[in-house]
């Protein structure tokens, strides 16, 4: 069952589909915190095992070396949750969500925790920011070959996210204008929304095809080897927009199902066996890991490998997401696990866990006075989880959660939503790395 604190009424309104919470006009998706926990956990394991290296990891290395796909899961979740309110507003003929309000909420959710982590880690000497620290504080380090993976290394994905945050209200405005010309005034058709997401999906593949051919030397790395624009561009929004678009497409399908009971019933039946969907995700992950593997073994991010990697990671993310969107969310072992209190709590603090874990992990070998390859992998991974979670808990309870009160549209969030006023969006926006 979906866990719920005692101060949240058990009589939240539900739609005809049992187990799906609805508040006002919007849905709450109870499994999403669990998905965030899963994505963050995959990245932590990835960093722990790859720090130890293939010799120390043995047979574990091959499947774990592609678990950076956890970032792709975050991107798909972001596309779903952030775009869905725009679609709901348009389909219901309500005014568009204001860009300034959207951006303010995203700034409060993302920037303070990141700035705090960056400042502390920089002060400790655990990260380097060179002579242009402003690049890291303004989320633009990925556009310089010398800083792309400096600072808090996983924060490259925050740069990508921030690009998406700037882009999505503008894209939503464009789609609204197009839809107003072909659909009922004030109620643009779902087909236009879906078509827009498909356009972005295709644009990701087109962008990577173009970037794959750009091998102009952009800089000389610290090892004296040339760095090309292609090698750095993996983190730029045009080359990842298809992942966000997948989430947006599922969001459009979800809104369409809310308006069509027959469609809702079909999708719920299809998505109900979560185990089958997750088995497909696991099969895709392992097929890619053993068939193609990590990019360093395949010439980096370019050509068919890059496209296949993106397709596999996107498929994994979608097959994990679908059972968290459709089906009875109160049934099934997997859904129960995703909505258990410990997992929900870990999902709530997953953003800060993502920010802190790698630099804490990298201190463990030094504290033990051993090279990484000689530290047992359970110690590396366990240390990253424990230390990262402690830092994440401090960040969430001391900074992130209190700041949500400044959003003006809702009280500070707990690990599950409190009762919301009618009309308040129930789709919790993600803290996505």
Steps between C-alpha positions, in 0.01 A plus 500: 500500500603861451652624825351816643573694820230520763429868436395432140133404472423154367204645311690675224280507191565229247402462139324186369834318495560363847836586648565820306492811716339811353501844665326784324569469130825310529629160591759397751721213389607320819768281342707787365698557818598134481610543139720790604653285773564225245662741253723658765594157634604386152731799466654441844572135418639603161747743657604257773574213264667708228722665762623154599563416135437194281774286654362540852136473391544191282178376341302769680662773296330443164136543610578772754714707261182616321296579812556866433170444322356615831548855368280413202228385739514839670471676164193299399337563839572869456341509158189329635440697817601842376309488173182335625360813671540696176303234312228484766458879492468506123265204473273652766507841332664670800763775476853385434733455795707817531865459406613721788310285750635180347859625502476632857387161624779321316762743632386442857508126454835468323730796560539540880586136568746493212667826599531379859658171396736667252611761752567249778682253276707780345591632846610150603718479191314195371392660171680735265340797327810658346512874443139527379282386789208699361457235231409243763267726696317606184464147360705559186811291562398247236556757225873522567717192426724576798215508754241253368583232757663719764339619822234256617535255213138371496383862480548493123149358491370797700623724219297287260198519730526878532508526121180296490339722765572808291374329187180330609273803566605643163428169330165478676411848374591399145289184517208700640519736205509215251221312675276807509504503121397138451291413805202627690581848636645471850510122480785391277491145384702228664627405155682833469657454842613150412628619164708767670662241727576280200666796325730549800573128514609497137699821555717322756602235249557761230716711729719205597538403134631848424725521805648156429675642198657799677851401601652847498751529783356735759761473775796299626422290806714466809644178359617686190233337281270708279142553608239539226168677514329164445656354813362782714159540336352183653379723784330767288122512488458442125680166537286388795165658413360166378512368858297793628268456202428140599378619838297775334337244269399280794362813669284577198375141497420526870294817447322343204411201718351732762257626237420160352387231749529225240860596421574523872366150557706355214820667614446398861451138399812513284715658770368305798760216489789722611730199522473440126588863424794494738619169355505670160705783652748252651527309172570822307762607754684166489475468122659839456764440767618171353434590139658846480618601846648821634598776255874487568502157334317625193666824395301730725181683417465479125323331211280196537632420845384833638154459346468141624606603849241777509228268369580231758513745790175662390328161471615401848367826644161472329444137597569596862276805477187354341391287800549805724259702284234245407341213690383471859780654702390315816554154351811295435826428676705746295261788556487417871878515511515832317246652739645362823603765749880444485502505119273805484726682745809409298326628188426828674868556582631349176595834346748581776619138505582542132689822572708379794568131456786499246731742679438324829563165331832622365621575855442145625819343353711781647342463841578127486850569363445269203469548125141468375565162337598354838190619684223237497219608271234459772700745711520751214135474403379475859713797604363707213143414598543560873705818477301632208168431671613676819599806299177477301288482814667812636446679168135396471388571856724803556471677165292349222175424683480834685558690177192343344292730720619790281334354194178682597280236338523230765640422846836334546493147366547194712618172350142453383268788411289667771134578428485754220257778433255443213668578172852479639721283278544159656771394258805548713779652295815295514838587641682354207872489446 
